Structure formats: C-alpha cells, structure tokens
Amino acid sequence: MIFISIEDFYEKVSSFSKMSRQEEKECALQMKEGSTAARERLIQSYLPMVAAHIKHMPSHMQNLGFVLYCQQALEKAVDSFNFLQDSETFSHRLSWYLRQADVKYIVNSRR
C-alpha cells in the first residue's frame, strides 16, 4: 500500500477493521497454502494498531519513513507468527517488532 503523506496513511488505515480470532485462523490456513491475499488481509487488519503506535511517538518520528519501518515490522510479525496456536497473542508479538522498528529507525536516523 502506498501513502503520499502521514495524513493519507491515517486516513486509509482508519477504514480497516480488526479481524476476529476465527477469521485470523482462516487467513493463516490460506497463507499456509500460499495465498498472498490472506497475508495482505491480515496485514491490513493490524494497520490501525500500527497507526496508534505511530501516533504515540514524538512528532519528529511521525513521518513516512517511520511508517515504512513500522509497516515492515508488521509484515515480519505476520510472516513469523503462527496464528494457529493459542499460546501468544499476535498483538504481543507485533508490539515487540514495533519496538525493534523504533530502535532501528532512531539508530539509522542519527547516521
């Protein structure tokens, strides 16, 4: 998904809604079979959580570069998480990846 400004990002993301646990499991099964559409659907359902994370950052970090870091973190989290097991919640895993993106962005922006 392409965004032209941070406001455009927030506007587009606001139209997505979170999936139910059952829908997540169905998408995970489809992903196992190679469905990229199911992967995109999972990613889109968690973009509002990413947007909320970005809104809580200092204003100098609220830019498209940081959005890209967070979006990549979301993609890594979706690719590495087993939605079919019930031991850990995805939002917990995603928050860990987002914190890693925060650090990576800060380190790379100081270069």
Secondary structure as UniProt FT lines:
FT   HELIX           6..13
FT   TURN            14..15
FT   HELIX           21..32
FT   TURN            33..34
FT   HELIX           36..55
FT   HELIX           59..61
FT   HELIX           64..80
FT   TURN            83..84
FT   HELIX           90..109
//
